[in-house]
């Protein structure tokens, strides 16, 4: 990408922070939500409803690497710590027909039943990274990995960026979010920012949202003072509200509609039996939850607005996740750290820059 000048943009987000909660975290509940449907349905409605749920979940299964998944399945059986890549994709709505789509939500969920702790690490969609698995050198925004090479490339690219093992993923598209919200009868949220996005208008205070409104609420980015970090907060808020609505008695009347939404719009390489095992054996990890994110600085690379994460920041995140997995810390040495080193030599500022900056991508092949 060639250098391209642009007016400097206000840096979004504050310093990386960790917020610990002594209760089930909303995002973890979202992961377990589908599994809860199976267990609850089996108890409340018997074998017929259980079979319906299992049939729907079986349709979400999509393997990316049988060999690696077989190895990782042994760790689940032993209840070893594991990390899961959560992807929210921009397909399935507004005329978008891509098979995979960009992943505008990227979260590494690390679950440790031994320490009874879960760590959720968000990666901003515009973070520069190498696309691992392309035939030619490709260094671009991390959210493009899923669009270029599907969940397998997303897994490998995030794994390389942070030097952490990643085998499993869960992906939900935009239409899925809309249909799920409608299936649970809508959601209640406390809106903290007034804005209009698409045909939806939001005012400060409590609002009841339908599926389209919930999607618009969770997608707006440019009008938020915190940019992508603010959008991530609203996405977590929507997930919280979905779980709350899904647990209500009224939702049971729309059980089939909910299953249809999940089976048509969610994709994962967890088998149904593995999801049940994770719920049974790892749910104690919800007792203590830590949230973190990769903090980058705004820059331009060619005509693209990007986020550049310093090597120091990536090392911090890598050390934290590896520690939760029970792995020893290792010094990061990948394409991103090499690009960072070359740009630092040219004067690129990674800590609190006050000037407009361009990041040069060097072909390292």
Secondary structure as GFF3:
##gff-version 3
##sequence-region A 1 365
A	DSSP	beta_strand	19	21	.	.	.	ID=ss1
A	DSSP	alpha_helix	26	45	.	.	.	ID=ss2
A	DSSP	alpha_helix	47	58	.	.	.	ID=ss3
A	DSSP	alpha_helix	66	77	.	.	.	ID=ss4
A	DSSP	beta_strand	82	89	.	.	.	ID=ss5
A	DSSP	beta_strand	103	112	.	.	.	ID=ss6
A	DSSP	beta_strand	117	123	.	.	.	ID=ss7
A	DSSP	beta_strand	128	130	.	.	.	ID=ss8
A	DSSP	beta_strand	139	141	.	.	.	ID=ss9
A	DSSP	alpha_helix	144	162	.	.	.	ID=ss10
A	DSSP	beta_strand	168	172	.	.	.	ID=ss11
A	DSSP	alpha_helix	174	183	.	.	.	ID=ss12
A	DSSP	beta_strand	187	191	.	.	.	ID=ss13
A	DSSP	beta_strand	195	197	.	.	.	ID=ss14
A	DSSP	beta_strand	200	202	.	.	.	ID=ss15
A	DSSP	beta_strand	205	209	.	.	.	ID=ss16
A	DSSP	alpha_helix	211	219	.	.	.	ID=ss17
A	DSSP	alpha_helix	227	246	.	.	.	ID=ss18
A	DSSP	three_ten_helix	249	254	.	.	.	ID=ss19
A	DSSP	alpha_helix	255	265	.	.	.	ID=ss20
A	DSSP	beta_strand	266	268	.	.	.	ID=ss21
A	DSSP	alpha_helix	272	282	.	.	.	ID=ss22
A	DSSP	three_ten_helix	283	287	.	.	.	ID=ss23
A	DSSP	beta_strand	288	294	.	.	.	ID=ss24
A	DSSP	beta_strand	297	301	.	.	.	ID=ss25
A	DSSP	beta_strand	304	308	.	.	.	ID=ss26
A	DSSP	alpha_helix	311	324	.	.	.	ID=ss27
A	DSSP	alpha_helix	335	345	.	.	.	ID=ss28
###
